[in-house]
Amino acid sequence: MRSEKSRSKVFSRRMALIAGGKVAFLSALAGRLYYLQVVESDRYRMLADENRINLVLLPPPRGFIVDRNGAALAVNTQNYRVVIVPEQTSEISATLTALGQLIELSASDIRRVERGVRRRRAFVPITVRDNLSWDEVSRVEVNAPSLPGVNIDVGQSRYYPHGPALAHVLGYVAAVSTEELTGDPLLELPEFRIGKNGVERKYDTVLRGTAGNSQVEVNALGRVIRELRRNEGQPGTEVALTIDLKLQQFATQRVGEERSAAVVVLDVDNSDILAMVSTPSFDPNAFNEGLSTDAWNALTENTDSPLINKVIAGQYAPGSTFKPVVAMAALEAGISADTRVFCKGHIELGDRRFHCWNEHGHGELTLHGALQESCDVWFYDMARRLGVDRMAEMAKRFGLGGQLGVDLAGEQPGLVPTRKWKRDTLNAAWQGGETLVTGIGQGYVLATPLQLAAMTAQLVNGGRIVRPNLQRDLSVPTNALPGGMPPSLGFSPESLKFMVRAMADVVNAPTGTAYAARIRRARWAMGGKTGTSQVKRITTLERERGVQKNVDRPWKERDHALFVGFAPIDRPRYAISVVVEHGGAGASKAAPIARDILTELQRNGLDGGKHLVRASNA
């Protein structure tokens, strides 16, 4: 009996201990829950929201590029692309095979999708192909029930409505390479494109805009459940160029028959580039759509260099288009324009003979006649009097031998040789014969078509600095004088007036080298200077046997044809430079191109006809 009471007491104590333990445990649990849910509620609510809400970047619409009159040059279009969600289809290969029967899929497309399946989560869409036509979209949508996991997505794509005509000006956009990643998360978006060349590259950050964002609710696996908030960001800024689209199209068509050529037209007053054409060209849309290996190789292996903008990167011996520089050096050095030199078809220096293009000679000429008839002997003699360093000094005043600072990447400086340059570069002494050939724009002298156009503009605008630009907001130079006029180069007004008259007669006097290419309407008349630069040295033996005509030589051995010009003569407003690679004579090949472009420009007007002599007034 007593033992039972003892056991009962023991049991009661144990029950009490267990009950007390439970109470203590529940109290501790309640306290912990209170701590987590009340005291720390704000902290854990924040952590839960961060896990539940994802911030998705939204690429902004890229800014348009327009011409000087607002015509669209680069725009954005809807880009229909087909995507596949791996988790929604049991057989990726079978689905891609079925899709390939509806739209064209390359082997590289399929390999790329298969790599994406292995690297990404199953619910993340993978782009199969971009830039679908409406017919392709329709075929996919109609067959959607038999294509599990396949959907049509709509985005934006860059589009160049005028294709090759503006490729070297605008450049193109393409996917961001690993080397171009800067830490900006926008650049890491798979479909994002940046400017790779031309204006697209120069003004990329302006055109790009500011990214938006979308707050989306996701589950534990990261799958999007719904969108909570959306900020579209700031679209890219529109960039207006100085280019005139109609003039650009005409110039492109006019030089289209040439295998390789470059043309640039400038406004001599404000340095605007009105047209810039380099041929052959390429289609910039192909880069945005995705260039195949074969297409890329075709561009890079083409010996005519379609990817190079020859206006700013082509470096050519200027030939006789350099003679105005030598003429200005002579005039500014105090040598009279009436200085007479007799041309008998050649000049001797030591035991070497330097020939004029006219083997029979021009007779006695002053500077005016020497420019008008492009007499080599006169300029050989003048080069000997001036010396190479004085000619080089004048060339550099005109902007030759250095970059002009145009707002495009890839500009080349050309070359203006001096005694010091040859000693430092080639470790050799300067020779007298090299001075002579420099005087006619041959030898080491190199210039770009843009430099030659700027040189001409500065000759005819009163000797004011010209720094070519493509962005219209830059039309007035930052160092302009009060009233918007660019600063002077310090040339004598008399020297400049003489040069304008002489270059006018190059085209309009019957004995001028470009007389056959003149503009017959007097108020549109152009002046200029022809140039023919040799790419192959003619030996004494070849001269004795008779110099082979350009048309009879292999294309690569033919002379380059050049012309620089301006119009109208009475009040110069436009300057032009034309280079036709291996085109032969500048008078017969380059000058007619310049004539036709300047005629078209003056006929149709610019900026709605402002500041221009109209056809009705001619």
C-alpha positions as CSV (number, residue, x, y, z in Angstrom):
1,M,0.0,0.0,0.0
2,R,2.8,2.3,1.0
3,S,4.8,1.3,-2.1
4,E,1.8,2.3,-4.3
5,K,1.7,5.7,-2.7
6,S,5.4,6.1,-3.2
7,R,5.1,5.2,-6.9
8,S,2.2,7.7,-7.2
9,K,4.2,10.5,-5.8
10,V,7.1,9.7,-8.0
11,F,4.8,9.7,-11.1
12,S,3.2,12.9,-10.1
13,R,6.6,14.6,-9.7
14,R,7.7,13.4,-13.1
15,M,4.4,14.5,-14.7
16,A,5.0,17.9,-13.1
17,L,8.5,18.1,-14.4
18,I,7.4,17.1,-17.9
19,A,4.5,19.6,-17.8
20,G,6.9,22.2,-16.6
21,G,9.4,21.4,-19.4
22,K,6.6,21.6,-21.9
23,V,5.5,24.9,-20.6
24,A,9.1,26.2,-20.6
25,F,9.6,24.9,-24.2
26,L,6.3,26.4,-25.4
27,S,7.2,29.7,-23.7
28,A,10.6,29.8,-25.3
29,L,9.0,28.9,-28.7
30,A,6.4,31.6,-28.2
31,G,9.1,34.1,-27.2
32,R,11.1,33.2,-30.3
33,L,8.1,33.5,-32.6
34,Y,7.3,36.9,-31.0
35,Y,10.9,37.9,-31.6
36,L,10.9,36.8,-35.2
37,Q,7.4,38.0,-36.1
38,V,7.3,41.3,-34.1
39,V,10.7,42.5,-33.0
40,E,12.5,41.4,-36.3
41,S,9.5,41.6,-38.6
42,D,10.8,44.5,-40.7
43,R,14.1,42.8,-41.3
44,Y,12.6,39.5,-42.4
45,R,9.9,41.2,-44.5
46,M,12.6,43.0,-46.4
47,L,14.5,39.8,-47.0
48,A,11.4,38.0,-48.1
49,D,10.5,40.7,-50.6
50,E,14.0,40.7,-52.0
51,N,13.7,37.0,-52.6
52,R,10.2,37.3,-54.0
53,I,10.7,40.4,-56.2
54,N,13.2,40.5,-59.1
55,L,14.3,43.7,-60.9
56,V,14.5,43.2,-64.6
57,L,16.4,45.7,-66.9
58,L,14.5,47.0,-69.9
59,P,16.7,48.2,-72.8
60,P,15.6,51.7,-74.0
61,P,14.7,52.4,-77.6
62,R,17.7,53.6,-79.5
63,G,17.6,57.2,-80.7
64,F,16.9,57.8,-84.3
65,I,19.5,59.3,-86.7
66,V,18.2,61.9,-89.2
67,D,19.6,64.0,-92.0
68,R,19.8,67.8,-91.9
69,N,16.1,68.0,-93.0
70,G,14.8,65.4,-90.6
71,A,14.7,62.5,-93.0
72,A,15.2,59.2,-91.2
73,L,18.6,57.5,-91.7
74,A,18.6,55.0,-88.8
75,V,15.4,53.9,-87.1
76,N,14.0,51.1,-84.9
77,T,11.6,48.4,-86.3
78,Q,9.7,45.6,-84.7
79,N,11.8,42.5,-84.5
80,Y,9.8,39.3,-84.5
81,R,11.8,36.4,-83.0
82,V,10.9,32.8,-82.2
83,V,11.9,31.5,-78.8
84,I,11.6,28.1,-77.1
85,V,11.1,27.4,-73.4
86,P,12.8,24.0,-72.7
87,E,10.6,23.0,-69.8
88,Q,7.5,23.2,-71.9
89,T,8.7,20.6,-74.4
90,S,9.8,17.1,-73.7
91,E,11.9,16.7,-76.9
92,I,14.0,19.8,-77.9
93,S,15.4,18.1,-80.9
94,A,12.0,17.0,-82.2
95,T,10.5,20.4,-81.7
96,L,13.4,22.1,-83.5
97,T,13.1,19.7,-86.4
98,A,9.4,20.5,-86.7
99,L,10.1,24.2,-86.5
100,G,12.8,23.9,-89.1
101,Q,10.2,22.6,-91.6
102,L,8.3,25.9,-91.2
103,I,11.2,28.5,-91.1
104,E,14.8,28.3,-92.2
105,L,17.1,27.2,-89.3
106,S,20.8,26.8,-89.9
107,A,23.0,24.3,-88.2
108,S,24.6,27.1,-86.1
109,D,21.1,28.2,-84.9
110,I,20.4,24.7,-83.7
111,R,23.8,24.3,-82.0
112,R,23.3,27.7,-80.2
113,V,19.9,26.6,-78.9
114,E,21.3,23.3,-77.6
115,R,24.1,25.2,-75.8
116,G,21.5,27.5,-74.3
117,V,19.5,24.5,-73.0
118,R,22.5,23.2,-71.2
119,R,23.6,26.5,-69.7
120,R,20.3,28.1,-68.7
121,R,17.4,27.2,-66.4
122,A,14.6,25.2,-68.0
123,F,12.0,28.0,-67.8
124,V,14.2,30.7,-69.4
125,P,13.3,31.4,-73.1
126,I,16.0,30.9,-75.6
127,T,16.0,32.8,-78.9
128,V,16.0,30.4,-81.9
129,R,16.0,33.0,-84.7
130,D,15.7,36.8,-85.0
131,N,14.2,39.0,-87.7
132,L,11.3,36.8,-88.9
133,S,9.2,37.9,-91.8
134,W,5.5,38.2,-91.3
135,D,4.9,35.1,-93.4
136,E,7.3,33.2,-91.1
137,V,5.5,34.5,-88.0
138,S,2.2,33.4,-89.4
139,R,3.4,29.9,-90.2
140,V,4.7,29.5,-86.6
141,E,1.6,30.8,-85.0
142,V,-0.8,28.6,-87.1
143,N,1.2,25.5,-86.1
144,A,1.7,26.5,-82.5
145,P,-0.4,23.6,-81.1
146,S,2.1,21.1,-82.6
147,L,5.2,23.1,-81.4
148,P,5.2,22.8,-77.5
149,G,7.3,25.5,-75.9
150,V,7.7,27.6,-79.0
151,N,6.5,31.2,-78.9
152,I,6.8,34.4,-80.9
153,D,8.4,37.3,-79.1
154,V,8.4,41.0,-80.2
155,G,11.3,43.3,-79.7
156,Q,13.1,46.2,-81.5
157,S,15.8,46.0,-84.1
158,R,18.0,48.7,-85.7
159,Y,17.1,49.3,-89.3
160,Y,18.9,51.4,-92.0
161,P,16.4,52.2,-94.7
162,H,19.0,53.4,-97.2
163,G,21.4,50.5,-96.8
164,P,24.8,50.8,-98.4
165,A,24.3,54.5,-99.4
166,L,25.1,55.6,-95.9
167,A,26.9,52.6,-94.4
168,H,30.3,54.4,-94.0
169,V,28.6,57.4,-92.4
170,L,26.3,55.7,-90.0
171,G,28.2,52.5,-89.3
172,Y,26.2,49.7,-87.7
173,V,25.2,48.2,-84.4
174,A,26.0,44.6,-83.2
175,A,26.1,42.5,-80.1
176,V,28.4,43.5,-77.3
177,S,31.7,41.6,-77.2
178,T,33.4,40.5,-74.0
179,E,36.1,43.2,-74.4
180,E,33.4,45.9,-74.5
181,L,31.8,45.0,-71.2
182,T,32.2,47.9,-68.7
183,G,30.2,46.7,-65.8
184,D,27.0,48.4,-67.1
185,P,24.4,45.7,-66.6
186,L,22.6,46.9,-69.7
187,L,25.5,45.7,-71.9
188,E,25.0,42.2,-70.5
189,L,21.5,41.8,-71.9
190,P,21.6,39.1,-74.6
191,E,19.7,41.1,-77.2
192,F,21.3,44.5,-76.6
193,R,23.2,46.1,-79.4
194,I,25.8,48.9,-79.4
195,G,27.4,51.1,-82.1
196,K,30.4,49.5,-83.7
197,N,31.3,52.0,-86.4
198,G,30.5,55.4,-87.9
199,V,28.0,57.7,-86.2
200,E,26.5,54.8,-84.3
201,R,29.8,54.3,-82.5
202,K,30.8,58.0,-82.1
203,Y,27.5,58.9,-80.5
204,D,26.6,55.5,-79.0
205,T,26.1,56.7,-75.4
206,V,23.8,59.5,-76.6
207,L,21.8,57.2,-78.8
208,R,21.7,54.4,-76.2
209,G,19.5,56.2,-73.7
210,T,18.9,55.1,-70.1
211,A,17.6,51.6,-69.1
212,G,14.2,51.1,-67.6
213,N,13.2,48.3,-65.2
214,S,10.4,46.0,-64.4
215,Q,9.7,44.6,-60.9
216,V,8.3,41.1,-61.3
217,E,7.2,38.6,-58.7
218,V,8.8,35.2,-58.9
219,N,8.4,31.9,-57.1
220,A,11.1,30.0,-55.3
221,L,12.5,28.6,-58.5
222,G,12.7,32.1,-60.1
223,R,9.8,31.7,-62.5
224,V,7.9,35.0,-63.2
225,I,4.4,35.0,-61.7
226,R,3.4,38.6,-62.4
227,E,4.7,42.1,-63.1
228,L,4.3,44.5,-60.2
229,R,5.7,47.8,-61.5
230,R,7.3,49.0,-64.8
231,N,9.6,52.0,-65.6
232,E,10.3,52.4,-69.3
233,G,13.5,54.4,-68.8
234,Q,14.7,57.2,-71.1
235,P,14.8,56.6,-74.8
236,G,18.0,57.5,-76.7
237,T,18.4,61.1,-78.0
238,E,17.9,61.8,-81.7
239,V,21.1,62.8,-83.6
240,A,20.7,65.1,-86.5
241,L,23.5,65.0,-89.1
242,T,24.7,67.6,-91.6
243,I,24.2,65.1,-94.5
244,D,21.6,65.9,-97.1
245,L,19.9,62.5,-97.9
246,K,19.0,63.4,-101.5
247,L,22.5,64.6,-102.3
248,Q,24.0,61.5,-100.7
249,Q,21.7,59.3,-102.8
250,F,22.6,61.1,-106.0
251,A,26.4,61.0,-105.3
252,T,26.1,57.3,-104.4
253,Q,24.4,56.6,-107.7
254,R,26.8,58.8,-109.6
255,V,29.9,56.9,-108.5
256,G,28.2,53.5,-108.3
257,E,29.7,52.5,-111.7
258,E,33.2,53.0,-110.4
259,R,35.0,50.0,-108.9
260,S,36.5,52.0,-106.0
261,A,36.0,55.7,-105.4
262,A,35.4,58.4,-102.7
263,V,33.5,61.6,-102.8
264,V,32.9,64.3,-100.1
265,V,31.0,67.6,-100.3
266,L,31.5,70.4,-97.8
267,D,29.8,73.7,-96.9
268,V,32.7,76.1,-97.0
269,D,31.2,78.4,-94.5
270,N,30.3,76.2,-91.6
271,S,32.3,73.0,-92.3
272,D,29.1,70.8,-92.7
273,I,29.7,67.6,-94.5
274,L,26.8,67.5,-97.0
275,A,27.6,64.1,-98.7
276,M,30.2,61.4,-98.0
277,V,30.4,58.4,-100.3
278,S,32.9,55.6,-100.3
279,T,32.5,52.7,-102.8
280,P,32.3,49.8,-102.7
281,S,30.1,49.7,-99.7
282,F,28.2,47.2,-97.6
283,D,24.7,46.6,-96.1
284,P,24.8,47.7,-92.4
285,N,21.6,45.8,-91.7
286,A,23.4,42.5,-92.2
287,F,25.5,43.2,-89.1
288,N,22.5,43.7,-86.9
289,E,20.7,40.6,-88.3
290,G,23.8,38.5,-87.8
291,L,26.5,38.1,-90.4
292,S,27.4,34.7,-91.6
293,T,31.1,33.6,-91.7
294,D,31.0,33.4,-95.5
295,A,29.5,36.9,-95.7
296,W,32.1,38.3,-93.3
297,N,35.0,36.7,-95.2
298,A,33.6,38.1,-98.5
299,L,33.9,41.6,-97.0
300,T,37.3,41.3,-95.4
301,E,38.9,39.5,-98.3
302,N,37.7,41.9,-100.9
303,T,40.8,43.8,-102.2
304,D,38.7,46.9,-102.9
305,S,38.1,47.3,-99.1
306,P,34.3,47.8,-98.8
307,L,34.6,48.1,-95.0
308,I,36.9,51.1,-95.1
309,N,35.6,54.6,-95.4
310,K,38.0,55.9,-98.1
311,V,36.9,59.5,-97.6
312,I,38.6,59.6,-94.2
313,A,40.9,56.6,-94.3
314,G,42.0,56.4,-97.9
315,Q,45.5,58.0,-98.3
316,Y,46.4,58.9,-101.9
317,A,49.2,60.8,-103.6
318,P,47.2,64.0,-104.4
319,G,49.0,64.6,-107.7
320,S,48.2,68.0,-109.3
321,T,45.5,68.8,-106.7
322,F,48.5,69.6,-104.5
323,K,49.6,72.4,-106.9
324,P,47.4,75.0,-105.3
325,V,49.3,74.5,-102.0
326,V,52.6,75.0,-103.8
327,A,51.1,78.1,-105.5
328,M,50.0,79.6,-102.2
329,A,53.5,78.9,-100.7
330,A,55.0,80.8,-103.6
331,L,52.6,83.7,-103.3
332,E,52.9,84.0,-99.5
333,A,56.7,83.8,-99.9
334,G,56.6,86.9,-102.0
335,I,57.2,85.2,-105.4
336,S,55.3,87.1,-108.1
337,A,52.4,85.4,-109.9
338,D,53.9,86.8,-113.1
339,T,57.1,84.7,-112.7
340,R,57.7,83.0,-116.0
341,V,59.0,79.5,-116.6
342,F,59.6,77.9,-119.9
343,C,58.3,74.3,-120.3
344,K,59.9,72.2,-123.0
345,G,58.3,69.0,-121.7
346,H,60.9,68.2,-119.1
347,I,63.4,69.6,-116.7
348,E,66.9,68.2,-115.7
349,L,68.3,67.9,-112.3
350,G,71.8,66.4,-112.3
351,D,71.7,63.3,-114.5
352,R,67.9,62.8,-114.1
353,R,65.1,64.1,-116.3
354,F,61.7,65.0,-114.8
355,H,58.9,65.0,-117.3
356,C,55.8,67.1,-117.7
357,W,52.5,65.3,-118.5
358,N,52.6,67.2,-121.8
359,E,55.7,65.7,-123.5
360,H,55.8,68.5,-126.1
361,G,55.8,71.2,-123.4
362,H,53.6,74.2,-122.6
363,G,56.0,77.0,-123.6
364,E,56.4,80.0,-121.4
365,L,53.8,80.3,-118.6
366,T,53.0,82.4,-115.5
367,L,51.5,80.9,-112.4
368,H,48.0,81.5,-113.7
369,G,48.7,79.5,-116.9
370,A,50.6,76.9,-115.0
371,L,47.6,76.2,-112.8
372,Q,45.2,76.4,-115.7
373,E,47.1,73.9,-117.8
374,S,48.6,72.0,-114.9
375,C,52.2,72.4,-116.1
376,D,54.5,70.1,-114.1
377,V,57.7,71.8,-115.2
378,W,56.5,75.2,-113.7
379,F,55.9,73.5,-110.4
380,Y,59.1,71.5,-110.5
381,D,60.9,74.8,-110.8
382,M,58.9,76.5,-108.1
383,A,59.5,73.5,-105.8
384,R,63.2,73.9,-106.3
385,R,63.0,77.5,-105.3
386,L,60.8,77.0,-102.3
387,G,62.3,73.8,-100.9
388,V,60.4,70.9,-99.4
389,D,60.1,72.4,-95.8
390,R,58.5,75.6,-97.0
391,M,56.0,73.6,-99.1
392,A,55.3,71.4,-96.1
393,E,54.7,74.3,-93.8
394,M,52.0,75.6,-96.2
395,A,50.4,72.2,-96.6
396,K,50.1,71.8,-92.8
397,R,48.5,75.3,-92.6
398,F,45.8,73.8,-94.9
399,G,45.3,70.8,-92.6
400,L,47.3,68.3,-94.6
401,G,49.5,65.8,-92.8
402,G,47.3,65.6,-89.7
403,Q,43.8,64.5,-88.6
404,L,41.1,67.2,-89.1
405,G,39.1,65.9,-86.1
406,V,36.0,64.8,-88.0
407,D,33.5,63.0,-85.7
408,L,34.1,59.6,-87.0
409,A,36.6,56.9,-85.9
410,G,39.3,55.8,-88.2
411,E,40.5,59.1,-89.7
412,Q,44.0,58.9,-91.1
413,P,46.5,61.8,-91.1
414,G,48.0,61.5,-94.6
415,L,51.7,62.5,-94.9
416,V,53.5,65.8,-95.6
417,P,57.2,64.9,-95.9
418,T,60.1,67.1,-94.6
419,R,63.8,66.7,-94.4
420,K,63.5,65.9,-90.7
421,W,60.7,63.4,-91.3
422,K,62.9,61.4,-93.8
423,R,65.9,61.5,-91.5
424,D,63.9,60.3,-88.5
425,T,61.7,57.8,-90.3
426,L,63.9,56.3,-93.0
427,N,67.3,57.3,-91.6
428,A,68.3,58.8,-95.0
429,A,69.1,62.3,-96.4
430,W,66.6,64.2,-98.4
431,Q,67.3,64.3,-102.2
432,G,66.8,67.2,-104.6
433,G,64.7,65.1,-106.9
434,E,62.3,64.3,-104.1
435,T,61.7,68.1,-103.7
436,L,60.6,68.3,-107.4
437,V,58.2,65.4,-107.3
438,T,56.7,66.8,-104.0
439,G,55.9,70.0,-105.9
440,I,53.5,68.0,-108.1
441,G,52.0,66.0,-105.3
442,Q,53.9,62.8,-105.9
443,G,56.6,61.1,-104.0
444,Y,55.9,60.7,-100.3
445,V,53.0,63.1,-100.1
446,L,49.7,61.5,-99.1
447,A,46.3,63.0,-98.4
448,T,42.7,61.8,-97.8
449,P,39.8,63.0,-99.9
450,L,38.4,64.8,-96.8
451,Q,41.7,66.8,-96.4
452,L,41.6,67.8,-100.1
453,A,38.0,69.0,-99.7
454,A,38.9,71.0,-96.6
455,M,42.0,72.5,-98.4
456,T,39.8,73.6,-101.3
457,A,37.1,75.1,-98.9
458,Q,39.8,77.1,-97.1
459,L,41.1,78.5,-100.4
460,V,37.7,79.8,-101.5
461,N,36.0,80.8,-98.2
462,G,38.4,83.7,-97.6
463,G,41.1,81.6,-95.9
464,R,39.0,80.7,-92.8
465,I,39.6,77.4,-90.9
466,V,37.5,74.5,-92.0
467,R,37.1,71.5,-89.6
468,P,34.6,69.1,-91.2
469,N,31.8,67.8,-89.0
470,L,28.8,65.4,-89.3
471,Q,26.8,66.4,-86.3
472,R,24.6,69.4,-87.0
473,D,25.0,70.9,-83.5
474,L,28.7,71.2,-84.3
475,S,28.2,73.3,-87.5
476,V,29.7,76.4,-85.9
477,P,33.2,75.7,-84.6
478,T,33.7,76.1,-80.8
479,N,36.6,78.5,-81.5
480,A,34.4,80.7,-83.8
481,L,34.9,84.4,-83.7
482,P,31.9,86.7,-82.7
483,G,29.2,86.4,-85.3
484,G,29.8,82.7,-85.8
485,M,32.7,83.1,-88.3
486,P,35.6,80.6,-87.9
487,P,39.1,82.1,-87.4
488,S,41.3,83.1,-90.3
489,L,44.4,81.2,-91.4
490,G,46.2,84.5,-92.1
491,F,46.5,84.3,-95.9
492,S,46.8,87.4,-98.0
493,P,43.3,88.3,-99.5
494,E,45.1,89.0,-102.8
495,S,46.6,85.6,-102.9
496,L,43.3,83.9,-102.3
497,K,41.5,86.0,-104.9
498,F,44.2,85.0,-107.4
499,M,43.7,81.3,-106.6
500,V,39.9,81.5,-107.1
501,R,40.4,83.1,-110.5
502,A,43.0,80.6,-111.6
503,M,41.0,77.6,-110.4
504,A,37.9,79.0,-112.2
505,D,39.9,79.1,-115.4
506,V,41.0,75.5,-114.9
507,V,37.4,74.5,-115.6
508,N,36.1,77.4,-117.7
509,A,38.9,78.5,-120.0
510,P,39.2,76.6,-123.3
511,T,42.8,75.6,-122.4
512,G,41.9,74.6,-118.9
513,T,42.4,70.9,-118.1
514,A,38.8,70.4,-117.0
515,Y,37.1,72.5,-119.7
516,A,35.2,69.5,-121.0
517,A,33.6,69.0,-117.6
518,R,32.5,72.6,-117.0
519,I,29.0,73.5,-115.7
520,R,27.4,75.5,-118.6
521,R,25.0,77.5,-116.5
522,A,27.0,80.6,-115.6
523,R,25.6,81.2,-112.1
524,W,26.3,77.5,-111.2
525,A,29.7,77.5,-112.7
526,M,32.4,75.6,-110.8
527,G,36.2,76.0,-110.4
528,G,38.7,73.4,-109.4
529,K,41.9,71.6,-110.0
530,T,42.4,68.2,-111.8
531,G,44.9,65.6,-110.6
532,T,46.3,62.4,-111.9
533,S,48.6,60.5,-109.5
534,Q,50.9,57.7,-110.7
535,V,50.8,54.4,-108.8
536,K,53.5,52.9,-111.0
537,R,56.9,54.5,-111.8
538,I,57.6,54.9,-115.5
539,T,61.1,53.9,-116.4
540,T,63.3,55.5,-119.0
541,L,63.1,52.4,-121.1
542,E,59.3,52.5,-121.0
543,R,59.3,56.2,-122.1
544,E,61.6,55.3,-125.0
545,R,59.2,52.6,-126.1
546,G,56.2,54.7,-125.5
547,V,54.2,55.1,-122.3
548,Q,51.4,52.5,-122.2
549,K,47.9,54.0,-121.9
550,N,46.0,53.6,-118.7
551,V,43.3,51.5,-120.4
552,D,45.9,49.0,-121.6
553,R,47.5,48.5,-118.1
554,P,46.3,46.1,-115.4
555,W,43.7,47.9,-113.2
556,K,46.0,48.0,-110.2
557,E,48.7,49.8,-112.3
558,R,46.5,52.5,-113.6
559,D,46.7,56.1,-112.3
560,H,44.4,57.5,-109.7
561,A,42.0,60.2,-111.0
562,L,41.4,63.2,-108.7
563,F,39.5,66.5,-108.8
564,V,38.9,69.2,-106.2
565,G,36.3,71.9,-107.0
566,F,34.0,74.5,-105.7
567,A,30.8,76.3,-106.7
568,P,29.4,78.8,-107.6
569,I,32.4,80.8,-108.6
570,D,31.0,84.3,-107.8
571,R,30.2,83.3,-104.2
572,P,31.7,79.9,-103.3
573,R,29.5,77.9,-101.0
574,Y,30.3,74.3,-101.7
575,A,33.6,72.4,-102.0
576,I,34.0,68.9,-103.4
577,S,36.7,66.3,-103.6
578,V,36.6,63.2,-105.9
579,V,39.0,60.3,-106.0
580,V,38.6,57.4,-108.4
581,E,41.1,54.7,-107.7
582,H,42.9,53.6,-110.8
583,G,40.5,55.7,-112.8
584,G,43.0,57.3,-115.1
585,A,43.0,61.0,-115.8
586,G,41.4,63.3,-113.3
587,A,40.0,65.6,-116.1
588,S,38.1,62.8,-117.8
589,K,37.1,60.6,-114.9
590,A,36.9,62.6,-111.6
591,A,35.9,66.1,-112.9
592,P,32.7,65.0,-114.6
593,I,31.5,63.3,-111.3
594,A,32.2,66.6,-109.4
595,R,30.3,68.6,-112.1
596,D,27.2,66.4,-111.9
597,I,27.1,66.4,-108.1
598,L,27.6,70.2,-107.8
599,T,25.0,70.7,-110.5
600,E,22.5,68.5,-108.7
601,L,23.1,70.2,-105.4
602,Q,22.5,73.7,-106.9
603,R,19.5,72.5,-109.0
604,N,17.6,70.9,-106.1
605,G,18.7,73.1,-103.3
606,L,19.7,72.5,-99.7
607,D,17.7,73.2,-96.5
608,G,14.6,74.0,-98.6
609,G,16.6,76.3,-100.9
610,K,18.0,78.6,-98.2
611,H,21.3,80.3,-98.9
612,L,21.4,78.8,-102.4
613,V,21.1,80.0,-106.0
614,R,18.0,78.3,-107.3
615,A,17.4,77.0,-110.8
616,S,14.7,79.6,-111.5
617,N,17.3,82.4,-110.9
618,A,20.0,80.9,-113.1
